[in-house]
């Protein structure tokens, strides 16, 4: 007798096999979507970090330009008198040292008095 194939709803094994295939497919698709989303988020984060780095470099360049623009151009030094020192240049050097915080007010006053005497 030929084997008869049952028609209609699948049996328990068929149902279990179909469920396993559907679950496996869903897991694979879900995993692929998660990997894609993670890669996309990582790329976006790298782009934001790069943009922030570029912006910081522009800020630093603008700050350096602003500092350079605020510094007055040094006037041409007056020629030193023959055999003497240039008092104005020395006073400017002392003032620059005081502005930088290297000399205190007392040290500046003492050096200026010594220079002018």
KARA-V609109 format. One line per field, one symbol per residue. ss: DSSP state (a for helix, b for strand, c for the rest). A space follows every 10 residues. Layout:
ss: ???
This chain:
ss: cccccccccc caaaaaaaaa aaaaaaaaaa aaaaaaaaaa aaaaaaaaaa aaaaaaaaaa aaaaaaaaaa cccccccccc ccccccaaaa aaaaaaaaac ccccaaaaaa aaaaaac
